[in-house]
Amino acid sequence: MDYRDRHVIVTGGTGALGTATVAALIDAGAVCHVPYIDQAEADRFPLRNHANVDFVADVDLSQESSVAKLYATVPKLWASIHIAGGFAMAPIATTAKSDLMKQVDMNLVTAFLCCRAAVIAMTATGAGGRILNVATRPALEWRAGAGMTAYTATKAAVAALTGALAEEVVKSGILVNAIAPSTMDTPANRKAMPDADPATWAKVEDVAATILFLASPANRVTRGAVVPVYGRG
């Protein structure tokens, strides 16, 4: 999986999975473009000063103009990896329309706009490329989404987006896939679930390894997949 001289956008790159993904990409030789909006999170990002990391500030991924501006600055885009999103745990009776629309914006709209911008950029180069979305286990196993219906519905939409887009752009040499993680072993999840056993959770480095393959030139045939990355839980 040789990423030397290949430019990759990683949204959500300053989070736990994003950090592991950027680290793996850099080790493989990639130049990573990492948009962010939370300055405190960006300041904590351990790779912020790496020569192969281009930090891009104040990018609102739910706004078409902001996304278009980001993608216009990246030369010869090879891969676009969409980790950015949001989680909400609430029963439907207490989920207002505004709560639902927030999940739509954070999960579906951000993925859709980044997919759109990536297709435009990759088509312009004529060299193809790779697009990787992040769904979730309940996006494949809907009953597992009880108590978080807005989150589940929007992530299921990301899975559908992945399959439809993969068929749409394959003749341009663009392969589109997604992963569907279960609970990952992150500091935030350990804090939120202190009584759970994190030994069964998916490790972010292992999930990042799956992303690395699917977004790489070594992946020549896999498209339209929503790959479960469940760990042992």
Residue frames relative to the residue before (quaternion, step in Angstrom):
aa qw qx qy qz dx dy dz
M 1.0000 0.0000 0.0000 0.0000 0.00 0.00 0.00
D 0.0299 0.8342 -0.5417 0.0994 3.50 0.22 1.36
Y 0.0806 -0.8151 0.5736 0.0054 3.56 -0.54 1.20
R 0.2878 0.7961 -0.5031 0.1741 3.61 1.19 0.20
D 0.8553 0.0681 -0.1109 0.5016 3.54 -0.92 1.09
R 0.5386 0.5926 -0.4232 0.4239 3.60 1.18 0.42
H 0.3125 -0.7591 0.5506 0.1513 3.54 -0.95 0.98
V 0.0467 -0.8050 0.5894 -0.0492 3.53 -0.84 1.10
I 0.2359 -0.7307 0.6222 0.1528 3.57 -0.99 0.88
V 0.0540 -0.7779 0.6260 0.0081 3.57 -0.95 0.95
T 0.1555 -0.7729 0.6079 0.0937 3.59 -0.42 1.17
G 0.7663 0.2594 -0.2311 0.5405 3.56 -1.02 0.73
G 0.3194 0.8151 -0.4408 0.1983 3.54 1.26 0.39
T 0.6690 0.5008 -0.3107 0.4528 3.60 1.19 -0.31
G 0.5459 0.6029 -0.4047 0.4180 3.59 1.28 0.00
A 0.7577 -0.3913 0.2600 0.4530 3.58 -1.31 -0.03
L 0.7091 0.4154 -0.2588 0.5075 3.60 0.79 -0.99
G 0.6336 0.5462 -0.3300 0.4373 3.57 1.00 -0.77
T 0.6461 0.5197 -0.3178 0.4599 3.57 0.97 -0.84
A 0.6577 0.4982 -0.3043 0.4760 3.58 0.96 -0.86
T 0.6583 0.5131 -0.3068 0.4573 3.58 1.00 -0.80
V 0.6570 0.4970 -0.3113 0.4738 3.58 0.91 -0.90
A 0.6370 0.5312 -0.3302 0.4506 3.58 0.96 -0.82
A 0.6694 0.4918 -0.2971 0.4709 3.58 0.94 -0.88
L 0.6466 0.5204 -0.3174 0.4587 3.57 0.99 -0.80
I 0.6496 0.5133 -0.3142 0.4646 3.58 0.95 -0.87
D 0.6370 0.5264 -0.3244 0.4603 3.57 0.99 -0.84
A 0.6960 0.4501 -0.2608 0.4949 3.58 1.17 -0.63
G 0.6421 -0.5825 0.3001 0.3980 3.59 1.29 0.12
A 0.4710 0.7043 -0.4295 0.3125 3.59 1.24 0.03
V 0.3205 -0.6487 0.6409 0.2566 3.49 -1.42 0.30
C 0.1589 -0.8305 0.5323 0.0419 3.58 -0.51 1.21
H 0.1734 -0.7540 0.6285 0.0801 3.55 -0.94 0.99
V 0.0599 -0.8373 0.5411 -0.0502 3.55 -0.43 1.29
P 0.1741 -0.7859 0.5845 0.1018 3.61 -0.35 1.18
Y 0.0192 0.8005 -0.5989 0.0116 3.57 -1.10 0.59
I 0.2175 -0.7659 0.5897 0.1355 3.51 -1.31 0.41
D 0.6734 0.4468 -0.2747 0.5210 3.59 1.25 -0.44
Q 0.3240 -0.7881 0.4912 0.1806 3.58 -0.28 1.26
A 0.6363 0.5369 -0.3416 0.4360 3.61 0.96 -0.77
E 0.6563 0.4953 -0.3076 0.4788 3.57 0.99 -0.82
A 0.6379 0.5262 -0.3199 0.4625 3.55 1.04 -0.79
D 0.6434 0.5324 -0.3211 0.4465 3.58 1.00 -0.79
R 0.6871 0.4698 -0.2773 0.4799 3.59 1.13 -0.60
F 0.4926 0.6872 -0.4214 0.3278 3.58 1.25 -0.31
P 0.3951 -0.7784 0.4291 0.2321 3.63 -0.42 1.16
L 0.7331 0.4180 -0.2355 0.4820 3.62 1.15 -0.46
R 0.3158 0.8064 -0.4684 0.1750 3.57 1.27 0.22
N 0.7467 0.3871 -0.2224 0.4931 3.61 1.09 -0.57
H 0.4053 0.7172 -0.4780 0.3048 3.58 1.24 0.20
A 0.5703 -0.6363 0.4073 0.3225 3.56 -1.00 0.85
N 0.7317 0.4157 -0.2324 0.4876 3.60 1.13 -0.58
V 0.6067 0.5101 -0.3673 0.4867 3.57 1.25 0.44
D 0.1140 -0.7709 0.6258 0.0330 3.53 -0.82 1.10
F 0.1942 -0.7914 0.5744 0.0774 3.56 -0.41 1.27
V 0.0869 -0.7926 0.6031 0.0208 3.58 -0.85 0.98
A 0.2610 -0.8263 0.4860 0.1140 3.58 -0.37 1.26
D 0.8677 0.2021 -0.1191 0.4382 3.50 -1.43 0.40
V 0.3610 0.7090 -0.5194 0.3117 3.57 0.83 1.01
D 0.1642 -0.7695 0.6134 0.0683 3.57 -0.62 1.19
L 0.2693 -0.8244 0.4817 0.1258 3.57 -0.18 1.29
S 0.6212 0.5241 -0.3564 0.4609 3.60 1.24 -0.07
Q 0.6569 0.4773 -0.3010 0.5000 3.59 1.33 0.03
E 0.5032 -0.7032 0.4199 0.2758 3.56 -0.65 1.15
S 0.6788 0.4998 -0.3026 0.4448 3.58 0.87 -0.91
S 0.6456 0.5261 -0.3131 0.4564 3.58 1.03 -0.81
V 0.6573 0.5005 -0.2975 0.4784 3.56 1.01 -0.84
A 0.6505 0.5214 -0.3161 0.4529 3.58 0.92 -0.90
K 0.6400 0.5275 -0.3183 0.4592 3.58 1.02 -0.82
L 0.6324 0.5375 -0.3241 0.4540 3.59 1.00 -0.87
Y 0.7319 0.4456 -0.2530 0.4492 3.58 0.72 -1.06
A 0.6081 0.5664 -0.3546 0.4287 3.58 1.14 -0.52
T 0.6719 0.5148 -0.2954 0.4431 3.60 1.18 -0.47
V 0.6467 0.5388 -0.3145 0.4388 3.60 1.24 -0.27
P 0.3066 -0.7725 0.5256 0.1816 3.60 -0.61 1.07
K 0.8675 -0.0150 0.0057 0.4972 3.57 -1.02 0.88
L 0.0226 -0.8374 0.5453 -0.0301 3.55 0.69 1.14
W 0.2084 -0.7798 0.5798 0.1110 3.56 -0.88 1.00
A 0.8258 0.0106 0.0454 0.5620 3.59 0.80 -0.99
S 0.1330 -0.7578 0.6348 0.0707 3.52 -1.21 0.68
I 0.0757 -0.8158 0.5722 -0.0369 3.55 -0.53 1.27
H 0.1506 -0.8432 0.5159 0.0141 3.55 -0.50 1.24
I 0.0038 0.8229 -0.5633 0.0746 3.54 0.02 1.36
A 0.5342 0.6493 -0.4041 0.3602 3.60 1.13 -0.55
G 0.3010 0.7288 -0.5740 0.2210 3.55 -1.04 0.82
G 0.2947 -0.7558 0.5552 0.1835 3.53 -1.28 -0.14
F 0.2781 -0.7579 0.5745 0.1351 3.54 -1.19 0.67
A 0.0213 0.7783 -0.6275 0.0116 3.55 -1.10 0.74
M 0.1513 -0.7757 0.6108 0.0489 3.55 -0.80 1.10
A 0.3762 0.7036 -0.5290 0.2890 3.59 -0.44 1.21
P 0.4749 -0.6471 0.5019 0.3223 3.60 -1.03 0.69
I 0.6442 -0.5672 0.3462 0.3787 3.56 -1.13 0.60
A 0.6078 0.5881 -0.3569 0.3968 3.60 1.08 -0.66
T 0.7507 0.3310 -0.2013 0.5351 3.57 1.15 -0.51
T 0.5482 0.5918 -0.3987 0.4362 3.58 1.27 0.29
A 0.2184 -0.7924 0.5600 0.1037 3.57 -0.39 1.23
K 0.6803 -0.4628 0.3593 0.4404 3.55 -1.29 0.22
S 0.6317 0.5387 -0.3401 0.4416 3.60 0.99 -0.76
D 0.6282 0.5231 -0.3294 0.4725 3.59 1.10 -0.69
L 0.6430 0.5170 -0.3121 0.4710 3.55 1.00 -0.86
M 0.6912 0.4844 -0.2923 0.4497 3.58 0.84 -0.95
K 0.5884 0.5516 -0.3707 0.4604 3.58 1.14 -0.54
Q 0.6603 0.4891 -0.2986 0.4854 3.58 1.01 -0.80
V 0.6035 0.5456 -0.3475 0.4661 3.58 1.06 -0.72
D 0.6809 0.4868 -0.2877 0.4654 3.58 0.87 -0.94
M 0.7197 0.4734 -0.2669 0.4321 3.57 0.79 -1.02
N 0.7855 0.3429 -0.1700 0.4864 3.57 0.96 -0.83
L 0.7824 0.3404 -0.1940 0.4841 3.60 0.61 -1.08
V 0.6965 0.4831 -0.3019 0.4363 3.59 0.72 -1.01
T 0.6520 0.5091 -0.3347 0.4512 3.60 0.87 -0.83
A 0.6660 0.4900 -0.3060 0.4719 3.59 0.92 -0.87
F 0.6573 0.5199 -0.3154 0.4451 3.59 0.90 -0.89
L 0.6973 0.4722 -0.2880 0.4559 3.59 0.79 -0.97
C 0.6627 0.4852 -0.3155 0.4753 3.59 0.99 -0.75
C 0.6060 0.5306 -0.3507 0.4777 3.60 1.05 -0.67
R 0.6591 0.5196 -0.3072 0.4485 3.56 0.88 -0.93
A 0.6853 0.4778 -0.2818 0.4718 3.57 0.85 -0.98
A 0.6420 0.5249 -0.3247 0.4548 3.58 1.03 -0.77
V 0.6418 0.5182 -0.3270 0.4611 3.59 0.94 -0.84
I 0.6420 0.5159 -0.3248 0.4650 3.59 0.95 -0.84
A 0.6898 0.4853 -0.2818 0.4574 3.58 0.86 -0.97
M 0.6921 0.4761 -0.2839 0.4624 3.60 0.91 -0.88
T 0.6253 0.5313 -0.3364 0.4621 3.56 1.04 -0.73
A 0.6330 0.5499 -0.3238 0.4382 3.58 1.05 -0.78
T 0.6830 0.4731 -0.2981 0.4699 3.61 1.04 -0.69
G 0.3263 -0.7665 0.4885 0.2593 3.57 1.13 -0.63
A 0.6011 0.5961 -0.3372 0.4119 3.58 1.30 0.06
G 0.5008 -0.6459 0.4325 0.3806 3.59 1.26 0.03
G 0.0074 -0.8037 0.5948 0.0127 3.54 -1.24 -0.38
R 0.4102 -0.6911 0.5426 0.2445 3.53 -1.34 -0.20
I 0.1020 -0.7632 0.6361 0.0502 3.56 -1.10 0.79
L 0.0496 -0.8042 0.5918 -0.0212 3.56 -0.89 0.98
N 0.1275 -0.7860 0.6034 0.0436 3.56 -0.71 1.13
V 0.2958 -0.7273 0.5854 0.2019 3.55 -1.29 0.30
A 0.1317 -0.7634 0.6307 0.0449 3.54 -0.66 1.19
T 0.3730 -0.6939 0.5417 0.2933 3.60 -0.90 -0.89
R 0.6796 -0.4929 0.3367 0.4264 3.58 -1.18 0.39
P 0.6810 0.4750 -0.3215 0.4552 3.67 0.82 -0.79
A 0.5427 0.5975 -0.4136 0.4212 3.62 1.19 -0.25
L 0.7142 0.3810 -0.2297 0.5403 3.57 1.25 -0.48
E 0.7608 0.2412 -0.1198 0.5904 3.56 1.11 -0.74
W 0.2373 -0.8576 0.4343 0.1396 3.54 0.42 1.29
R 0.6351 0.5475 -0.3475 0.4198 3.60 0.97 -0.76
A 0.5951 0.5678 -0.3577 0.4421 3.56 1.19 -0.47
G 0.6448 0.5442 -0.3120 0.4367 3.57 1.28 -0.24
A 0.3302 0.7400 -0.5190 0.2721 3.58 1.20 0.30
G 0.7880 0.2777 -0.2295 0.4993 3.54 -0.91 0.95
M 0.7595 0.1852 -0.1506 0.6051 3.57 1.32 0.04
T 0.0585 0.8765 -0.4755 0.0474 3.53 1.00 0.96
A 0.6437 0.5196 -0.3412 0.4463 3.61 0.94 -0.75
Y 0.6467 0.5100 -0.3026 0.4796 3.56 0.97 -0.88
T 0.6720 0.5107 -0.2955 0.4474 3.57 0.87 -0.99
A 0.6711 0.5089 -0.3034 0.4456 3.58 0.88 -0.93
T 0.6943 0.4673 -0.2948 0.4613 3.59 0.89 -0.84
K 0.6579 0.4829 -0.3194 0.4816 3.60 1.04 -0.65
A 0.5913 0.5346 -0.3655 0.4807 3.61 1.15 -0.54
A 0.6187 0.5329 -0.3339 0.4709 3.56 1.11 -0.69
V 0.6122 0.5336 -0.3451 0.4705 3.61 1.08 -0.68
A 0.6335 0.5188 -0.3280 0.4711 3.59 1.01 -0.77
A 0.6631 0.4927 -0.3043 0.4744 3.60 0.96 -0.84
L 0.6016 0.5541 -0.3373 0.4662 3.57 1.05 -0.79
T 0.6537 0.5353 -0.3112 0.4351 3.57 0.92 -0.93
G 0.6976 0.4809 -0.2791 0.4518 3.57 0.83 -0.97
A 0.6760 0.4930 -0.2939 0.4622 3.56 0.93 -0.90
L 0.6829 0.4851 -0.2934 0.4607 3.58 0.89 -0.92
A 0.5962 0.5773 -0.3656 0.4214 3.60 1.02 -0.74
E 0.6775 0.4752 -0.2853 0.4835 3.57 0.98 -0.83
E 0.6509 0.5593 -0.3075 0.4110 3.56 1.05 -0.80
V 0.8250 0.2962 -0.1101 0.4686 3.58 0.87 -0.93
V 0.3919 0.7538 -0.4713 0.2366 3.61 1.21 -0.02
K 0.6578 0.5209 -0.3283 0.4338 3.61 0.98 -0.72
S 0.6299 0.4916 -0.3351 0.4993 3.57 1.29 -0.14
G 0.5548 -0.6328 0.3815 0.3824 3.58 1.27 0.13
I 0.5341 0.6033 -0.4066 0.4307 3.56 1.26 0.38
L 0.1394 -0.7876 0.5976 0.0557 3.57 -0.71 1.11
V 0.1272 -0.8040 0.5807 0.0151 3.55 -0.74 1.14
N 0.0876 0.7832 -0.6084 0.0934 3.56 -0.86 1.02
A 0.1910 -0.7515 0.6128 0.1528 3.54 -1.34 0.05
I 0.2664 -0.6970 0.6257 0.2276 3.51 -1.35 0.23
A 0.1968 -0.7576 0.6099 0.1235 3.55 -1.24 0.50
P 0.1239 -0.8274 0.5445 0.0601 3.60 0.00 1.24
S 0.3398 -0.6281 0.6417 0.2797 3.49 -1.36 0.38
T 0.7702 -0.2768 0.2216 0.5301 3.61 -1.14 -0.42
M 0.2042 -0.7864 0.5746 0.0985 3.56 -0.85 0.99
D 0.5019 -0.6524 0.4834 0.2979 3.53 -1.18 0.63
T 0.2105 0.7577 -0.5780 0.2180 3.54 -0.09 1.38
P 0.6419 -0.5201 0.3784 0.4174 3.62 -1.16 0.40
A 0.6470 0.5278 -0.3262 0.4433 3.58 1.00 -0.81
N 0.6822 0.4756 -0.2966 0.4695 3.61 0.92 -0.82
R 0.6189 0.5290 -0.3501 0.4633 3.58 1.05 -0.66
K 0.6589 0.5031 -0.3009 0.4714 3.57 1.03 -0.80
A 0.6933 0.4882 -0.2739 0.4539 3.57 0.98 -0.88
M 0.7926 0.2014 -0.0887 0.5686 3.60 1.14 -0.67
P 0.0504 -0.8681 0.4932 0.0251 3.60 0.61 1.12
D 0.6945 0.4745 -0.2771 0.4645 3.60 1.16 -0.48
A 0.5501 0.6168 -0.3960 0.4002 3.59 1.25 -0.10
D 0.4467 -0.6687 0.5236 0.2811 3.55 -1.31 0.32
P 0.2564 -0.8148 0.4983 0.1482 3.62 -0.17 1.20
A 0.4985 0.6675 -0.4271 0.3514 3.59 1.24 -0.25
T 0.6910 0.4635 -0.2771 0.4805 3.58 1.17 -0.51
W 0.5598 0.6262 -0.3849 0.3826 3.58 1.24 -0.22
A 0.5674 -0.5789 0.4590 0.3638 3.55 -1.23 0.47
K 0.3675 -0.7148 0.5523 0.2215 3.57 -0.94 0.89
V 0.5390 -0.6567 0.4126 0.3286 3.57 -0.88 0.91
E 0.6160 0.5488 -0.3531 0.4412 3.60 1.06 -0.64
D 0.6561 0.4991 -0.3093 0.4741 3.60 1.06 -0.73
V 0.6328 0.5084 -0.3260 0.4846 3.57 1.03 -0.77
A 0.6360 0.5309 -0.3202 0.4596 3.58 0.99 -0.84
A 0.6226 0.5451 -0.3433 0.4442 3.60 1.04 -0.72
T 0.6309 0.5127 -0.3289 0.4806 3.60 1.07 -0.69
I 0.6280 0.5226 -0.3238 0.4771 3.56 1.00 -0.84
L 0.6453 0.5518 -0.3226 0.4183 3.55 0.89 -0.98
F 0.6778 0.4738 -0.3043 0.4728 3.60 0.91 -0.83
L 0.6969 0.4969 -0.3015 0.4202 3.59 0.71 -1.03
A 0.7224 0.4221 -0.2401 0.4923 3.60 1.09 -0.67
S 0.5894 0.6273 -0.3441 0.3751 3.58 1.27 -0.08
P 0.6190 -0.5186 0.4246 0.4095 3.59 -1.27 0.22
A 0.5700 0.6036 -0.3781 0.4097 3.60 1.20 -0.45
N 0.6289 0.4705 -0.3327 0.5219 3.60 1.20 -0.41
R 0.0178 -0.8411 0.5390 -0.0415 3.56 -0.30 1.25
V 0.8076 0.3060 -0.1324 0.4864 3.60 1.14 -0.43
T 0.6325 0.5569 -0.3523 0.4070 3.62 1.10 -0.46
R 0.1913 0.7630 -0.5959 0.1616 3.56 -0.73 1.10
G 0.8009 0.2875 -0.2201 0.4770 3.55 -1.18 0.61
A 0.5051 0.6559 -0.4215 0.3700 3.58 1.25 0.23
V 0.1384 -0.7094 0.6789 0.1292 3.51 -1.27 0.57
V 0.1630 -0.8631 0.4765 0.0369 3.52 0.10 1.40
P 0.3623 -0.7218 0.5388 0.2396 3.61 -0.71 0.99
V 0.0071 -0.7521 0.6590 -0.0019 3.57 -1.02 0.89
Y 0.0495 0.8895 -0.4420 0.1052 3.49 0.49 1.34
G 0.3830 -0.6849 0.5326 0.3173 3.61 1.06 -0.36
R 0.6716 -0.4809 0.3653 0.4292 3.58 -1.08 -0.74
G 0.5106 0.6730 -0.4031 0.3521 3.55 1.28 0.20
